[in-house]
Amino acid sequence: MRDERLPLVRRHAALRCAVGDYGPLGFNATWAYLRATACPAPDLRRDSAALLRALGTLEESRAAHLAEMDAFAARRRVEKAAGRRTPRASDTAALRFPRWPGSAPPSRLGLIAAVANRRSAFQRFPYPDETLSPDVEVRQLANLHARLEDCAASYLKALGRLEQPAAAELTDTVHGIRSLTRPGYSPLNMYLLPWLRFANLLTYAAGASFAIEHLHQQYLDKNPGGYCGLGGTGVKPSDPFGTNWGASCPTGIASVPEVADK
C-alpha cells in the first residue's frame, strides 16, 4: 500500500483487503470511518496521500487492539491460575460489539460517517415477512424498525449527539430487537441480526460522543479561537463556503472573553 510505484487502484484494493481482515466497526462502517477521516479527499482511489492517512489510522487502531488483546490474555492467565475459568462479560464486550480501539476517543466525524453508511443500508434492507414468525406481531416489528430509524436520524441531525430521551429510547429498542432473536437458526434472525448490528454501532457512536465532546470543549477552553474538525469538512456547515468552523459542531467555538478597554 505504501509502494508508490504500484498503480493506485491496486493500493486501494489492498487497503480494502486490510479492512476485510481488521474492521473494528464492521467492514462497511470501518471503510466509511477511514474515508471520512482521510480528508480532504473522500475518494481514496484518486488521492495517494489520503490513502496513506487512512492506512495510518487503521494501523494505529490495530496496534491498540493488539495491545488490548495482549493485556487481556495476560489477565486471563492470572485469573485461570486463580480458578476463574470463565471471563467476565465486560472483558469480552470489546470482542462482541463494535468499538474503535485506542487510548484516545475516536473521531466524531468518522463515527458520523459510519452511522450514516449503515443507516443507508438499514433503510434498503428487506423487511421481514410476517409469515416467518407467526408468534411475532407485524406491528411490533414495524415499531422497532421505526424507533431505530428515528434514533439514527436524531443522531445524524445533531451531528453525533443523542440526547438522554433518545438514548433511553435506543436502549429500549435494542432490548426489544434482542428479545425477538432466537438461538440457533431462525428465519427471522436473518433480518433482526443486521438490525441489531446497526443498533449496536449507533449505541457505541452515541456513547463515544460524550467523551469526544468533553475533550473538544477542553480544547476550546484552552484555545478560544480554535476550530472544530467538523466545520469545513462538508458536514452541513451553516455557510456555503464552510468558513464558519464551529457552525456544524454541537459544542461550537468557545466564546472569547471581552477585554475591557484600558
Phi, psi and omega in degrees: 000333181267354181281103183287354176284339181278152176299144183298329180295325178289321179293323177296316178296323179294323178294320178295324176296321178297320178293328176295326178280327181220104178225089187298338178256007191096155188302304186293320179293320178295319179296319177296321177300313182293319179298319182290322184275353178267025180306159012273345183267117180282345182264100183289348179282346185241351186235106182295320181296319179295322178298319179291325176296318178297319178297317179298320178297317180293318180295321178297318179295318181294322178298319177295321179296316180295322177295320177296319179293323176296317179294321178296318180297319179295320179293322180292327178297319179294317181294320179295321178296332179272359177103358178272104185272337183249126179291154176291152180299325180294333180285334182258003182298324180295338180272339187256342185234155179294138180195141178263106185294152178149156179285332179263154177299151179290169179289128177294320178299319179296319179292322177298316180297320180295315180294318180298321179296313183285334175294320178300318178292322179299321180290332182271345186293140181302145180273139183295142177278138183296340181286348181290330182213094184299337183279354180253125180286141180298324181296327179293318177296316180297322179295316180295319179298315181293321180293319179294320177297319180295319179296317179295319179297321179295318180298314183288323180296324179272009178054056172096013178239149175223111182295164186304314179299319179292323178295319177295323177296320179295316179300316179294324179293318178300315179298321179296317179294317181296327181292338181270346178287151182241144177294147180074207182279131174208128181304327181291331180299331180300332179265320187285326182296318173298324174300315183294321178297318178295318179296322178294320177297316180296321178298315179296314182298319180293320179291322180292335184296330180294315178294320180296315183293325178297314179294323180296319180292325176299319178298315182292328177296323180277334182231080185303332180264011183290169181244161179264139181295342179279334181287141177075010181251007179093005180266076175051058174292153183283341178244150188295340184256001177066029182271344177270091194296332182263001189294325185266007182261133179298328179280316177082180179274131179296141181290140179274123181297139180285141179255124182293142177292136178269000000 
